[in-house]
Amino acid sequence: MAIFNKSVSKKQGYKQGYQIRLLLKTACLSLLQQKLRSLLSILGIVCGIMAVVAVIAIGEGAEQETMRHIEQMGITNIYIRADPLTEEQQQRAKQYHSAGLQDSDRERLRTNPFIRRTAGARERTRNLTDLPQGLHPQLMECTASYGDILGIRMEQGRFISETDRTRRHQVCALGSQIAADMGRKGQLGQEIRIGQQLFLVVGILARQDDQEELKTQQTKETEITKETQVTMQNLNNMIFFPLDTVDGETEAMTTTATTADPLTGQLPLTEILIEVKQA
């Protein structure tokens, strides 16, 4: 009985193999008889697969590019920027003695156990009297931690230190493009004039190619509204000073208040930068 079953199974196997060979032969003959239709079918399948692969690759590339942009701004960084006020809001702020973002706010934030460090920055619009014509750098007063949080690299010299701020040293650090455009005036040990003040150049930033590329791409492709705007300065075109060392009022500054704090006498900050501790 077992021998009979084994013989039957062999016959079924031969029969199935013959049917498969017959189907393959019929398929090949059909393809040869309809060459153009077969070619178009194969081409359609190949194009479809290529399209799917391309879509997946583009999606992965866009995700990596987005993550790279986020990493440039700092994955663990939080930006608190002063919001521009209308005239009515400014009058109300003065009425309630609101001095906008202050360095004291930054100090209070720093006591939070989830915050690693903080930095304060204030944009200024003072005129530099001895710069070449057509040169308009962005002036930024900041704390020493500003460079640490943003990962600013130096080509020569050093960045702003906490001692510079506490002792009100009149020093500055130049972005690479500004230093190059200023020529001899943009070298270490030279002085630049702001009003009646002279600031000694103590550092020149390394060229921040990634940030300039990001700024250019965002300017071309993205419309930034005041609700979504974050810090995207071109560091190559900036001059950094210690906080509270540049004299003068806040000409044309965009802040939550245009007057100094009546208690401390400090001008409002433009932004507070927070680095959160990683889990």
C-alpha positions, 0 to 999 in steps of 0.5 A, a space after each residue: 500500500 505504501 509503495 502504491 502511494 509513493 508511485 502515485 505521488 511521483 506521477 503527480 510530481 512529474 505531471 506538475 513539473 510538466 505543467 509548469 514547463 508548459 506554462 513557461 513555454 507558452 508565456 515565452 512564445 506569447 512574449 515573442 509573438 507580441 514583442 512591442 506589447 511585452 517591451 512596453 509592459 516591462 518598461 512600465 514595470 521598471 519605470 514604476 519601480 524606479 518611481 517608487 524608489 525615487 519617491 522614497 529616496 527624496 523623502 529620506 533626503 528631505 528628512 535628513 536635510 530637515 534634521 541637519 537644519 534643526 541640528 544647526 539651530 540646536 536640537 536642544 535649544 529654545 529661542 525666546 524672541 522679543 515680539 514687536 509691539 504696536 504704538 498702543 502696546 508700547 504705551 501700555 508697556 510703559 504704563 505698566 513699567 514693562 521693560 521687555 526681556 531682561 537679563 534678570 529673566 534669563 537668570 531666573 530661567 537658569 535656575 530651572 533644573 531642566 535647563 543646562 545654560 542660557 544666553 542673552 543677546 541684544 541687537 543694536 543699530 549703532 553706526 560704525 563710522 570707519 567701515 568701508 562704504 556699503 558695509 552694513 554688519 549686524 551688531 549683537 551684544 551677547 553673553 559669553 554663553 551665546 557662542 557656546 550654545 550656538 557652537 560658534 567656531 573661532 578662526 583667530 583669537 577668542 569669543 566674548 568672555 564673561 570677564 569682558 562683560 563684568 568689567 565692561 571691556 570694549 572688545 569685539 569679535 568679527 564674523 569672517 565675511 565682515 573681517 575680510 571686507 574690512 581688510 586691515 581694519 578687520 585684523 586682530 588688534 585693530 580697533 573699530 569705532 562706534 560713536 565715541 567708543 573704540 572696540 578692540 578686535 579680539 577674535 575672528 569667527 571661522 566661516 560658518 558655511 552651514 549657517 549661511 547656506 541655511 539662511 540663503 535657502 530659507 530666504 529663497 524657499 520659505 516665507 518667515 512670519 513673525 509667528 514662526 521666526 527663529 534665530 537665523 542670523 548669518 554669523 559671517 556678517 555679524 560683530 559681537 560685543 559684550 552685553 551692556 558695553 555699547 552706549 546709546 539708545 535702542 535706535 530702530 530696535 524691534 523689542 517689547 519695550 524701547 526704554 531701559 528698565 527703571 530699576 536696573 537701567 538695562 536695555 531690553 534683550 532681543 532674545 534669550 537662548 536656552 539649552 535644555 539638558 538632554 535626557 
